[in-house]
Amino acid sequence: MNQVEELESAILARAERLAGEYRERAERSRERILREAADQLRLREEREVLVAKALAERNYRRQVQANELKLRAQMDHLRWNLVRGVEQRLAEKVQAFADRREDYDKAIQVYIAQAARLMEQPELVAEINARDHQRLGEKWDGFVAEVVADKKIRLADKPIETLGGVRITSPDGRVRLDNTFEGRRDRLRPKLHQIIVERLFPATAEVHP
């Protein structure tokens, strides 16, 4: 082999070695690129999963809150209907009690005596409904005298709208003790509501004035 052929052989061998090195470098670069791409893809997928989970959790919380608000509204509506139902039954009971004249008149006298003790004015005015006004009007002074001897309690000229009971006021109207059915019902309404809630919903009893 002459020198030219030896030089060509050396050049070819060198070229093959360089080609091999470049192939190896290219393969390593390819593997690194693929690995980095896989890592980036995995990170992006993880971020997307986390975002999706966060959105799902937020939507779930919104749905839960919406359901809680809806349930609370339904419960409040139920409680209100129950209170109104009980009040209606109470009105019927009051009407039946008013028909028992002897017991009812004694209750009126108790309310009058109570007002006389609590109110300092020497003269008071009693207001009752039309039926009681017609029934007790002519005998009013004697009716009052049975329970109050130290004050004058005159009957108002005009009856008031009430199912029963009596409302006592000072002559100027500034002081009032309302023992009509409606007045006592309004004072007892918060307690009535509490009793209903405690009986029907003992685990989550709340008071809503």
C-alpha positions as CSV (number, residue, x, y, z in Angstrom):
1,M,0.0,0.0,0.0
2,N,1.4,3.4,-1.0
3,Q,1.3,6.5,1.1
4,V,-1.8,7.8,-0.7
5,E,-3.8,4.8,0.2
6,E,-2.6,4.8,3.8
7,L,-3.6,8.5,4.1
8,E,-7.1,7.7,2.7
9,S,-7.5,4.8,5.1
10,A,-6.5,7.0,8.0
11,I,-8.9,9.7,6.9
12,L,-11.7,7.2,6.5
13,A,-11.0,5.6,9.9
14,R,-10.9,9.1,11.5
15,A,-14.2,10.0,9.8
16,E,-15.8,6.8,11.1
17,R,-14.7,7.5,14.6
18,L,-16.0,11.1,14.5
19,A,-19.3,9.9,13.0
20,G,-19.6,7.4,15.8
21,E,-18.9,10.0,18.4
22,Y,-21.5,12.4,16.9
23,R,-24.0,9.6,16.7
24,E,-23.4,8.9,20.4
25,R,-23.7,12.6,21.3
26,A,-26.8,12.9,19.2
27,E,-28.3,9.8,20.9
28,R,-27.5,11.2,24.3
29,S,-29.0,14.6,23.3
30,R,-32.1,12.9,21.9
31,E,-32.5,10.9,25.1
32,R,-32.0,14.1,27.2
33,I,-34.5,16.0,25.1
34,L,-37.1,13.2,25.4
35,R,-36.5,13.0,29.1
36,E,-36.9,16.7,29.6
37,A,-40.0,16.7,27.4
38,A,-41.4,13.9,29.4
39,D,-40.7,15.7,32.7
40,Q,-42.3,18.9,31.4
41,L,-45.3,17.0,30.2
42,R,-45.6,15.3,33.5
43,L,-45.3,18.6,35.4
44,R,-47.9,20.2,33.1
45,E,-50.2,17.2,33.6
46,E,-49.7,17.5,37.4
47,R,-50.5,21.2,37.3
48,E,-53.6,20.6,35.1
49,V,-54.7,17.9,37.6
50,L,-54.2,20.2,40.5
51,V,-56.1,23.0,38.8
52,A,-58.9,20.6,37.9
53,K,-59.1,19.4,41.4
54,A,-59.2,23.0,42.8
55,L,-62.0,23.9,40.3
56,A,-63.9,20.7,41.2
57,E,-63.4,21.4,45.0
58,R,-64.6,25.0,44.5
59,N,-67.6,23.9,42.5
60,Y,-68.4,21.3,45.1
61,R,-68.2,23.8,47.9
62,R,-70.5,26.2,46.0
63,Q,-73.0,23.4,45.5
64,V,-72.8,22.4,49.2
65,Q,-73.3,26.1,50.2
66,A,-76.2,26.5,47.8
67,N,-77.8,23.3,49.2
68,E,-77.3,24.5,52.7
69,L,-78.9,27.8,52.0
70,K,-81.8,26.1,50.3
71,L,-82.3,23.7,53.2
72,R,-82.1,26.5,55.7
73,A,-84.7,28.5,53.8
74,Q,-87.0,25.4,53.7
75,M,-86.5,24.9,57.5
76,D,-87.3,28.5,58.2
77,H,-90.4,28.3,56.1
78,L,-91.4,25.1,57.9
79,R,-90.8,26.7,61.3
80,W,-92.8,29.8,60.3
81,N,-95.7,27.7,59.1
82,L,-95.6,25.7,62.3
83,V,-95.7,28.8,64.4
84,R,-98.6,30.2,62.4
85,G,-100.4,26.9,62.7
86,V,-99.9,26.9,66.5
87,E,-101.1,30.5,66.7
88,Q,-104.2,29.6,64.8
89,R,-104.9,26.7,67.2
90,L,-104.3,29.1,70.1
91,A,-106.9,31.6,68.7
92,E,-109.4,28.7,68.6
93,K,-108.6,27.9,72.2
94,V,-109.0,31.5,73.2
95,Q,-112.4,31.7,71.5
96,A,-113.5,28.5,73.3
97,F,-112.2,29.9,76.6
98,A,-114.1,33.1,76.1
99,D,-117.3,31.1,75.7
100,R,-116.8,29.8,79.2
101,R,-118.1,33.1,80.7
102,E,-117.4,32.5,84.4
103,D,-113.7,31.5,83.9
104,Y,-113.2,34.1,81.2
105,D,-114.6,36.9,83.4
106,K,-112.3,35.9,86.2
107,A,-109.3,36.0,83.9
108,I,-110.3,39.6,82.8
109,Q,-110.5,40.6,86.5
110,V,-107.1,39.1,87.2
111,Y,-105.6,41.2,84.3
112,I,-107.4,44.3,85.6
113,A,-106.0,43.8,89.2
114,Q,-102.6,43.2,87.8
115,A,-102.6,46.4,85.9
116,A,-103.9,48.3,88.9
117,R,-100.9,47.1,90.9
118,L,-98.3,47.8,88.3
119,M,-99.5,51.1,87.0
120,E,-99.2,54.1,89.3
121,Q,-101.9,56.3,87.8
122,P,-105.0,56.7,90.1
123,E,-107.3,56.5,87.1
124,L,-107.1,54.0,84.3
125,V,-109.0,53.1,81.1
126,A,-109.9,49.6,80.1
127,E,-110.4,48.5,76.5
128,I,-112.2,45.3,75.5
129,N,-113.8,43.9,72.4
130,A,-117.3,44.6,71.2
131,R,-118.9,41.4,72.6
132,D,-117.4,42.0,76.1
133,H,-118.3,45.7,75.9
134,Q,-121.9,44.9,75.3
135,R,-122.0,42.2,77.9
136,L,-120.1,43.9,80.7
137,G,-120.9,47.6,79.9
138,E,-123.8,48.0,82.3
139,K,-122.3,46.2,85.2
140,W,-118.7,47.4,84.7
141,D,-118.2,49.4,87.9
142,G,-119.3,46.4,90.1
143,F,-117.3,44.0,88.0
144,V,-114.1,46.1,88.6
145,A,-114.9,46.8,92.3
146,E,-114.7,43.0,93.0
147,V,-110.9,43.1,92.4
148,V,-109.8,46.8,92.6
149,A,-111.0,49.1,95.4
150,D,-108.4,51.9,95.4
151,K,-108.4,53.0,91.8
152,K,-111.0,54.1,89.2
153,I,-110.9,52.0,86.1
154,R,-113.4,53.2,83.6
155,L,-114.5,51.4,80.5
156,A,-113.5,53.0,77.2
157,D,-116.4,54.3,75.1
158,K,-115.4,52.4,72.0
159,P,-114.5,48.7,71.8
160,I,-111.2,47.4,70.2
161,E,-110.6,44.7,67.7
162,T,-109.4,41.7,69.7
163,L,-110.4,38.1,70.3
164,G,-110.4,38.6,74.0
165,G,-108.7,39.9,77.1
166,V,-108.3,43.5,78.2
167,R,-105.9,46.4,77.5
168,I,-105.4,48.9,80.3
169,T,-104.0,52.3,79.5
170,S,-103.5,55.6,81.3
171,P,-105.9,58.4,80.4
172,D,-103.3,60.1,78.2
173,G,-102.5,56.8,76.5
174,R,-98.8,56.9,77.3
175,V,-98.7,53.9,79.6
176,R,-100.3,50.6,78.5
177,L,-100.5,47.1,79.7
178,D,-101.8,44.9,76.9
179,N,-103.4,41.6,78.1
180,T,-105.4,41.0,75.0
181,F,-104.9,37.7,73.3
182,E,-102.9,39.4,70.5
183,G,-100.7,41.3,73.0
184,R,-99.9,38.3,75.0
185,R,-99.3,36.2,71.8
186,D,-96.9,38.8,70.5
187,R,-94.9,38.7,73.8
188,L,-94.8,34.9,73.8
189,R,-94.0,34.5,70.1
190,P,-90.2,34.1,70.6
191,K,-90.7,31.6,73.3
192,L,-93.3,29.8,71.3
193,H,-90.9,29.6,68.3
194,Q,-88.2,28.3,70.6
195,I,-90.4,25.5,71.9
196,I,-91.5,24.4,68.4
197,V,-87.9,24.3,67.3
198,E,-86.7,22.4,70.3
199,R,-89.5,19.8,70.0
200,L,-89.1,19.3,66.2
201,F,-85.4,19.9,65.7
202,P,-83.7,19.0,69.0
203,A,-80.3,18.4,67.5
204,T,-80.1,21.8,65.8
205,A,-82.3,24.0,67.9
206,E,-82.0,27.7,67.2
207,V,-84.0,30.7,68.1
208,H,-85.1,33.1,65.3
209,P,-86.9,36.0,66.8
